[in-house]
Amino acid sequence: MANKKSLESIDMEAPEFKDFAKSMVDYIANYLENIRDRPVLPSVQPGYLEKLIPSEAPSKPESWTDVMADIERVIMPGVTHWHSPRFHAYFPTANSYPAIVADMLSGAIACIGFTWIASPACTELEVVMMDWLGKMIGLPAEFLACSGGKGGGVIQGTASEATLVGLLGAKAKMMQRMKAEHPDWDDNTIVSKLVAYCSNQAHSSVERAGLLGGVQMRSLKADDNLQLRGETLEEAIKKDLADGLIPFYVVATLGTTNSCAFDRLDEIGPVGNKYNIWVHVDAAYAGSAFICPEYRHLMAGVETADSFNFNPHKWMLVNFDCSAMWLKDPNWVVNAFNVDPLYLKHDQQGSAPDYRHWQIPLGRRFRSLKLWFVLRLYGIENLQAHIRRHIGFAQQFETSCRSDERFEIVTKVQMGLVCFRLKGSNELNETLLKRINGRGKIHLVPSKINDTYFLRMAVCSRFTQPEDMDFSWNEVSEAATEVLKEQQK
């Protein structure tokens, strides 16, 4: 055991540590401002990093200079630069200096806001920010804490968590109802009969929520416009009721990952209400666009929902993780998750939310700071302009694609996503994608709908300019020329 003298010799707060922090701020700014100059996709192979660092941690402190040097030597060669204007894969992950600074403050305060008393500002700012955000996108008052009703919002880590939280709340609600109607049924009997629904275009996390929740998740066929319709849902519900099952939860996706299609919430919601089924809305990507009034028609029917979720950390300049979820009646979730040991009790219980009951993990960071900083330092008008610029860039890319007779647009272009392909076989397009990513200048990912393989071009970076979209299209066009010439040999 170390003696007192050796313990006193350890300086855990060396003065130069503060200088290290300042130098990292400069590094971050330089990284972001020059991110366009870095290859968007790393060329390393699995296992590359292990060869670059020692096999054991150092017993003595190393210099900050060496640590900083190793960021470029060890880390950056293996980084995919999501904020490069040449990154067009998946969907965007948001990033801005106000959010970065707020994350720094959150890290410095370092509270774990599981209860109100654990850090009152952490809870209370979140309540107000979720009301701000809900008003910005035009949510009905029943979802907002300021309405004086039951509703309110919470920041989850991801939309995947929100879908699972909604499912577990719906499950608890339906189980209570079934026990009242069938006192002789035990929990296992009820759970074995529960069935949830989503579109076959829904994100894989919806299916995963069913697996984690221990219930059946029925995937329903979308229509020719890739939308789940109310008629399809009702038909499935009636069949399951006839088979003795218990429909309890449906997920309507507004802006699917495959193609940014919008389920018909205005049809799904009334059907869900008719059969007392919990309606959850997953608007993870596209929900940010609802701050622009001209896109709110796409959330028609939201008043019929029980829970609603979107990710400011995707498209609204708020760094990951910040997934906004609202519930009309959070009590079903709170009661489902409520485990209340003595050491977490406090005198103000019931006067303010204890957000540990609204989520899966116990601990939570001071994430509402990011919303507060971003909303104040940008303002609604600049955030709307950001969304509209990205949509304009997608339309620019679409125009380029349509002007080249070799290509076709696969689905209706919505928001900041363009789904396109070379006219020809799936194999041809697989080759094209490998060629594009192999050139290393832009990064795309594919998808497939009804056995048609295509490429997705998502506008992701806040640094994007019109010339970046021209650059990306030229990369696609040149890669296509190479591939088609090789096919002709």
Stockholm file with secondary structure:
# STOCKHOLM 1.0

chainA/1-489         MANKKSLESIDMEAPEFKDFAKSMVDYIANYLENIRDRPVLPSVQPGYLEKLIPSEAPSKPESWTDVMADIERVIMPGVTHWHSPRFHAYFPTANSYPAIVADMLSGAIACIGFTWIASPACTELEVVMMDWLGKMIGLPAEFLACSGGKGGGVIQGTASEATLVGLLGAKAKMMQRMKAEHPDWDDNTIVSKLVAYCSNQAHSSVERAGLLGGVQMRSLKADDNLQLRGETLEEAIKKDLADGLIPFYVVATLGTTNSCAFDRLDEIGPVGNKYNIWVHVDAAYAGSAFICPEYRHLMAGVETADSFNFNPHKWMLVNFDCSAMWLKDPNWVVNAFNVDPLYLKHDQQGSAPDYRHWQIPLGRRFRSLKLWFVLRLYGIENLQAHIRRHIGFAQQFETSCRSDERFEIVTKVQMGLVCFRLKGSNELNETLLKRINGRGKIHLVPSKINDTYFLRMAVCSRFTQPEDMDFSWNEVSEAATEVLKEQQK
#=GR chainA/1-489 SS CCCHHHHHTCCTTCTHHHHHHHHHHHHHHHHHHTGGGSCSSCCCCTTTGGGTSCSSCCSSCCCHHHHHHHIIIIIGGGCCCTTSTTBCSSSCCCCCHHHHHHHHHHHHHCCCCSSTTTCHHHHHHHHHHHHHHHHHHTCCGGGCGGGSSSCEEEEESCHHHHHHHHHHHHHHHHHHHHHHHCTTCCHHHHHHHEEEEEETTSCHHHHHHHHHHTSEEEEECCCTTSCCCHHHHHHHHHHHHHTTCEEEEEEEEBSCTTTCCBCCHHHHHHHHHHTTCEEEEECTTGGGGGGSGGGGGGGTTGGGCSEEEECHHHHSSCCSSCEEEEESCTHHHHHHHCCCCGGGCCTTBTTBCCGGGGSSSSCCCCTHHHHHHHHHHHHHHHHHHHHHHHHHHHHHHHHHHHTSTTEEECSCCBTTEEEEEESSCHHHHHHHHHHHHHHTSSBCEEEEETTEEEEEEECCCTTCCHHHHHHHHHHHHHHHHHHHHHHHC
#=GC SS_cons         CCCHHHHHTCCTTCTHHHHHHHHHHHHHHHHHHTGGGSCSSCCCCTTTGGGTSCSSCCSSCCCHHHHHHHIIIIIGGGCCCTTSTTBCSSSCCCCCHHHHHHHHHHHHHCCCCSSTTTCHHHHHHHHHHHHHHHHHHTCCGGGCGGGSSSCEEEEESCHHHHHHHHHHHHHHHHHHHHHHHCTTCCHHHHHHHEEEEEETTSCHHHHHHHHHHTSEEEEECCCTTSCCCHHHHHHHHHHHHHTTCEEEEEEEEBSCTTTCCBCCHHHHHHHHHHTTCEEEEECTTGGGGGGSGGGGGGGTTGGGCSEEEECHHHHSSCCSSCEEEEESCTHHHHHHHCCCCGGGCCTTBTTBCCGGGGSSSSCCCCTHHHHHHHHHHHHHHHHHHHHHHHHHHHHHHHHHHHTSTTEEECSCCBTTEEEEEESSCHHHHHHHHHHHHHHTSSBCEEEEETTEEEEEEECCCTTCCHHHHHHHHHHHHHHHHHHHHHHHC
//
